Amino acid sequence: MRQALLVLLVCLCLPSAADAQRLHKEKWYQEQWCSEHGGQAEVVLSDSTRADCITATHAVEHDFGPKWAEAIGQALYYSLQTGKRAGIVLILEDQRDRVYWLRLNSTIQHFKLPIDTWAIGAGAVN
C-alpha cells in the first residue's frame, strides 16, 4: 500500500516538475500574444474543443518548441472548425529551441500547408 501511494505521489508531481523548468506556463505566453493581436483566448468551439486564440483572421495554437508537430494538427483542426486561417505561435525559451522553429517551418513549406507562424520567447528572432 505504501509503495502504491508513493508511486501515485511521484506521478502527480511529475507534471508540475516539468512546468517548473519553464520560464512561464504556456497560458502566460498565450494571453500575452493573444492580447497584443486583438484576439480572444481560450475560445470554446462548436464541438467543445478549445482554441488557444481566435483573432479576426486566424485560429491560433500556442505550443512550446518540442511540441511543434502536435501544433500543426491542432492549428489545422481549429482552422477547419472556425473557417479562419491556421496559425501557430511557437514558444522558444532559448536559442536551443530554434531547431524546432526550423522543423516547423520546413514542414509547413514542404507540404505547402496553409499555416502562418510566429515565434515568441527569449529564443525567438522575428
N, C-alpha and C positions, 0 to 999 in steps of 0.2 A: 504494500500500500504506500509506503514512504517513497519507494522508487517511482511509482506511478505519479505521485504528487510532485516529485522533483522534476520528472520529465515534463509534466504539464507546465510547471512554473518556468522552466527553461524555454519551452516553446512559446509561451506567452511573452517572454522578454525579448525574443529574437527580433520581431518586427520593430520594436522600439529601439533596439540596439542599432539596427540598420539606419533608422531615421536619425539617430544620434550622430552618425558620421556625416550627415548632410549639413550644409550651411544653413539652409532653410528648408521647410517642407514644400512639397510641390504646390500646395494650395497658396502659399505666400507668393510664389512666382506667378501663378495663375491669376490671382487677384490683382497684382501689380500690372501685369501685361494687359489684362482684360480692361481694367480701368483706363489705362493710357490709350487704348484703342477704341474707347467708347462702346465696349461690349457689355454683355450680361453674363456673369459667371454662373456655373452650375445650373444650366438650363435643363429641365426635365422634358424629354422628348415624348412623342405620342406613344411609344412603346415602353415608357417608363425608364429608358436609359437616360443617362445624364451627360450632356456635352459640357466640356470644361469651360468653353466660352463661345458665345454667339455674337458676332458683330453684324453690321449692316450687310456685309458681303461674304463673310466666312463662318464656317463651323470649325472650331479650333480645338485640337488636342494638345495638351501640355504633358511632357514626359522628360525624365532625366535621360541623359545621353545613352546609357546602356539599354534603354527600352525603346530605341529608335525604330526597330522593326515593328514592335507592337503598336507604336503610334501611327504607323501607316494605315493599318487596318481600322483602327478606331476613327481616324480622321475621315477616311473614305466612307465609313458607315454613318458618321454624323452628317456628312455631306448628302448621302443618299436620303437620310431621314428629313433633312431640312431644305434641300434644294439649293443650298448655298455652296460656295466653293470650299473645298477641303483645305485646312491649314494645320501646320504643326509648329509649335513652339518647343524647340529642343533646349533643355536646360543643361548648360555646360558650366560646371562648377570650377574647373581649372583647365589649363592647357592640354592636359592628358585626355580630356573628354572630346577634343576636336576631331579625333578619329571617328567618333560616332556621327558628327556633323557631315564628314566626308562620305561615310557609308550611306547615311540617309539621302543626301542629295544625289549621289551617284546612282542609287537605286531608282529614285524618282525620275532622273533624267534618262536612264537606260530604258525604262519601261514607259516613258512618256506619261507618267501619272499626273492627273490634274490636282496637284497639291502645291500650295505655297508654303515656304518655310521661313521661320525666324529663329534666331538664337539669342538666348539671354543667359546671364550669369557671368561670373568672373572670367570664364574661358571663352566667352563669345567675342568675336571680332566681326562686327557688321559693317 
